[in-house]
């Protein structure tokens, strides 16, 4: 059984996207920006938007998760 991939604010930065644009994007998609900053969101939630930018951020989260596993 695999763990749920949690996308975090650092993944937005790693994807070279800005927070100024991310806030309204979250609002448009009915997602809670403050909850995201505090806890992150499951990658499936962002993927469900179908947005290419969300997929870019998920790819960064996957890289981070893979790096963490190799360091453990």
C-alpha positions in Angstrom: 0.0 0.0 0.0 1.4 3.4 -1.0 1.2 6.6 0.9 -0.8 9.5 -0.3 1.4 12.1 -2.0 0.9 15.4 -0.2 1.6 18.5 -2.3 3.1 21.4 -0.2 3.8 25.1 -0.7 7.5 24.3 -1.4 6.4 22.3 -4.5 4.8 25.5 -5.9 8.1 27.3 -5.5 10.0 24.3 -7.0 7.7 24.5 -10.1 8.7 28.1 -10.4 5.2 29.4 -9.9 4.2 32.3 -7.7 2.0 32.5 -4.7 0.4 35.7 -5.9 -1.2 33.7 -8.8 -1.7 30.5 -6.7 -4.1 32.1 -4.3 -6.7 33.1 -6.9 -6.2 29.7 -8.6 -7.1 27.9 -5.4 -10.2 30.1 -5.0 -11.3 29.4 -8.6 -11.1 25.7 -7.9 -12.8 25.9 -4.6 -9.7 24.9 -2.6 -8.7 26.3 0.8 -5.4 28.2 0.4 -4.8 28.5 4.2 -5.4 24.8 4.7 -3.0 24.1 1.9 -0.3 26.3 3.4 -0.8 24.6 6.8 -1.1 21.0 5.8 -0.7 20.6 2.1 -3.2 18.8 -0.1 -3.3 15.3 -1.6 -2.0 15.2 -5.2 -5.3 13.6 -6.3 -7.2 16.8 -5.3 -5.0 19.0 -7.4 -4.9 16.5 -10.3 -8.7 16.4 -10.3 -8.7 20.1 -11.5 -7.2 18.9 -14.8 -5.0 22.0 -14.8 -1.6 21.8 -16.4 0.0 24.0 -13.8 -1.3 21.7 -11.1 0.3 18.8 -12.8 3.6 20.7 -12.9 3.4 21.2 -9.1 2.5 17.5 -8.6 5.6 16.5 -10.6 7.7 18.6 -8.2 6.1 16.9 -5.2 6.8 13.5 -6.8 10.5 14.5 -7.2 10.6 15.7 -3.6 9.1 12.4 -2.4 11.5 10.3 -4.4 14.4 12.3 -3.1 13.2 11.8 0.5 12.9 8.0 -0.1 16.4 7.7 -1.4 17.8 9.7 1.5 16.1 7.5 4.1 
